[in-house]
């Protein structure tokens, strides 16, 4: 089996689909020798009382990544039928434990430690996770704003898979594997909506490449499309 997703897809999910606590779980696995660990080893690293919580968290991370990207998960035969294997989104499970996929390892290496502005750190007790970082116990509590993957797909269907700002197309640069992939930006951050709302995939969302998406979120609140266009026009003029 090969990596189920590309480096760009994993990076997108790390920035926008996972809570800070989930990212720290992946960081713990990534920091293990060869980015590999059994459920028991990962549980000990995270300070969990048993390996069952580690199994659950890895599966939930894989599920959240898959749903965010709007992709089909890997499957495995559970003795009766093929079932979703969300844990395989994080890595192949061998006798040595989870072996984090190379694409996810590269995404973790390149991923900035700065949280995406869309992530809110309001404390929720049941999301509390104790992890060990360089010998110090750190408690991480987060809140994540849910996104509808169907709205993401509808946005891409309407606008296409080119970056709305710079025109970048993943498939043209990375081949068929990246065909149809593009990140989707919320023009108004979910954190500013203050509650559930009905999203308009055409009016509220816009496709952006990874680079343009990062630049938009360098400011708080995020830059609007006019501001991004002005920056791009300025850099072109300078060349």
N, C-alpha and C positions, 0 to 999 in steps of 0.2 A: 504494500500500500504506500502511496506517495502523499505528500502534503495535500490536505483537502482544500486549502485556500492559499492565496498568494501573499507575499510580504505586504503588499499595499492593502489587501483586504484585512489582514490581521491588524495592521497599523490603524486603519479606519475604526475597527471594532474597539481597539484599546483606547482610542481617543473618545469614542462616542457611545459605545454600547455597554461598557462595563463600569461598575462602581469602583471607587478607589480601593475598597477592600478586596474586590476580585482581582484587580491589577496587582495588588500586593501578594496575593496568593500565587499568581503567575511569576512574580519576581522571586518568590521563595523557591519555586521549582526551578526557575532559570538559573539561580545561584548555586544549585546543587551540582556536584561533580557530573560533567557531561550533560547537564540540564536533565538529569534522570533521577527518579526517586520512587520508591514504593509508596503505597498509601500510608503505611505505618510511618515511614521516614518523613513524609510530608506533614503528617499529623503532628509528629514530634517537633518539627521545625516551626509549625504554626501554633504550637502550644495547645492542641486539641486533646481532649481526654481519650479519644479513640479514633481509629482510622476511618470509621463510617462517615464522619463529618467531612473528611478530606475527599472521600469518594463522591459525596453529594455535591460539594462545592465545585469540583472539577467538572462534573456532569452539568451543573447549572451554568458554569462559565461557557462550556461548549454550546449549550442550548441558546444562551443569550447571544453569542456570536452568530450562530446560524440564523436565528430569527431576525437579527438586525440586518444581516446581509441579504436576507430573502432567498437563501440557498437551501438545498436539500442536505440533510446531515448524512454522514457515513452510516452504514448499517452493519449489524452483526446478527448471526442466527442464535436465537435465545433458547433453542431446543424445540421450538414449535414453528416459529416464523421469523422472518427478517424484521428486526426492530431497530429504531433509531439508536445510534451509538454516539451520543453527544460527547462522551468522554474522549472519543477518538479525534475530536476537533483540537484538543490540546496536545495530544501526542499518542503514539502507538504504545499499547500496554504489553510489555514483555515480562520475562521473569525478573528483570531488574527494575520493573516498575514502569511508570510513565516515562517515555523518552520524548521530550518536547520536539515537535516538528522543527526542522531547520528554518522554515519560513517564519514560524512564530518566534524562534530564537533571534532571528535577524530583526524582526519587528520589535522585540523586547529591547534589543541592543540599541536600536535607533530611537526608541520611544522617549520622548521628553518626560522628565519627572514633573513638569508643570501640569496641573490638572486643567482639563478643558473647562472653559467658563460655564458650560452647560451642566457641570456636575455640582451639586449642592452638598455641603457637608453637614447638614442638619442631623443631629444624633438620633438614631433609632436603635434602641437596646437590642432587638433581636438580630440586627445586622452587625452587632459588635463582634470583632475578630481580634484576638490577641496574636501578634506575630513577634518573632525575635529578629531584630535587625541590629547587627554588629553588637550582640550581647545585651541589648536593652529591650525590655518588654514594651511594645507600643500597642495601644488600643486604637483601632481604626473603625470609625462609624460613618456611614454614608447613606445618602438617599439618591436614588436614580430616577430620572424622569422617563417614563415609558414612551416608546415611539411605535407607530404602526408601520410595519414593513410594507403593507399594501400601499400606503401613501407614498413611500419611497419609490416603489416600482412604478406607480402611476405617474409620478413626477418625471422619471426617466423615460417612460413611454411618450410623454408629451414633449419634453425638451430634447430627447436624445441623449447619448452617452458622451457627448463632448462637453468639456468644461465651458460653462456659460460665460466665463470671464476671459480666459486665454485661448480657448479652443482645443486644449490638449485632449487627446484620445488615447486611452490606455492600450487598446488593441493595436493601434498603429505602431506603438513603441515596444509592446511586450508580447504581441502575437495573439492567437486565437484564445488562449487561456484567459486573457483579460477582456475578452470581447463583452461589451455591454456593461462593464464595470465603471462606476463613477461614484464619488461621494455625493451626498445630498445635504445641503445646508438649510437650516431653518432661519428664515429672514429675521424673525423675532425669536430669541432664545426661549426655550420652554420654561426656564426659570423665571422669566418675566411675565409669563402668562398667569401664574398663580392659580393653578388648578387645571382640570381637564377642559379641553375645548375641541371643537370640530376642525380638523386641519383641512385646508384646501391645497391639494398637491400641486396645483398650478400657481396659485397666488402666494402661498406661504413657503414653498420649498423651491430650491434652485440647485441644479447640478454644478458641483465645483470639483476640480482636481485637488489632490492632496495638498499641493503647494499653495494654491489660492485659498483653500479652506483654512490652512494654518494662518496665513496672513490676515484673513478676515477676523480671526479670533485672537489676534495679538492685542486688540483693544477691548475694553469692557465699558460699554456694551460693544458687541461686534460691529465692525465696519459695514456700511451698506454697499450695495453693488456699484453705486456711482463713485464712491470713494476708492473702491478697488480698481475700477476702470481708469480713474485718474492716475493712480499709481502705475498701472500697466502702460498707459499712454506716455507717462513721464519717462519710464525706463526705456521705452522704444525710442523716444525723442533723443535721449542721451546717447543712444547707440548710433 
